[in-house]
């Protein structure tokens, strides 16, 4: 897997993913909020398979 996420993209994914997970765990939103785990996972591995399919990269040096 080649890195394709910039630092700002990783931070945004971590923040949004964590927020979705917390909201789903507290019952504020439905179980679909656990999709946030996908965002957290892609941020942790620094790779987004959807970006690769479409040929996108948010980092300059990768």
C-alpha positions in Angstrom: 0.0 0.0 0.0 1.4 3.3 -1.0 0.7 6.3 1.2 -2.0 8.6 -0.3 -3.2 10.8 2.6 -1.8 14.1 3.7 -1.4 15.0 7.3 -4.5 17.3 7.3 -6.5 14.5 5.7 -5.5 12.0 8.4 -6.3 14.5 11.2 -9.7 15.2 9.7 -10.5 11.5 9.2 -9.5 10.7 12.8 -11.6 13.6 14.2 -14.7 12.9 12.2 -14.4 9.1 12.6 -14.0 9.4 16.4 -16.9 11.8 16.6 -19.1 9.4 14.6 -18.1 6.4 16.8 -18.9 8.3 20.0 -22.2 9.5 18.7 -23.2 6.0 17.7 -22.0 4.5 21.0 -24.1 7.0 23.0 -27.2 6.4 20.9 -27.3 9.9 19.5 -27.2 8.7 16.0 -27.9 5.2 14.7 -25.6 2.3 14.3 -24.5 3.6 10.9 -22.2 6.0 12.9 -19.8 3.1 13.5 -18.8 3.7 9.8 -16.5 6.1 11.6 -14.3 3.1 12.2 -13.5 3.0 8.5 -12.3 6.6 8.7 -10.2 6.0 11.7 -8.7 2.9 10.1 -7.7 4.6 6.9 -6.2 7.4 8.9 -4.1 5.0 11.0 -2.7 3.1 7.9 -2.3 6.3 5.9 -4.0 4.8 2.9 -7.5 5.2 1.4 -8.5 2.5 -1.1 -11.2 4.7 -2.6 -8.6 7.4 -3.4 -6.5 4.7 -5.1 -9.4 3.6 -7.3 -10.0 7.2 -8.5 -6.3 8.0 -8.7 -6.5 10.7 -6.0 -3.8 11.7 -3.5 -3.9 14.5 -0.9 -0.2 14.4 -0.1 2.4 16.1 -2.4 5.4 13.9 -1.6 4.0 10.4 -1.9 
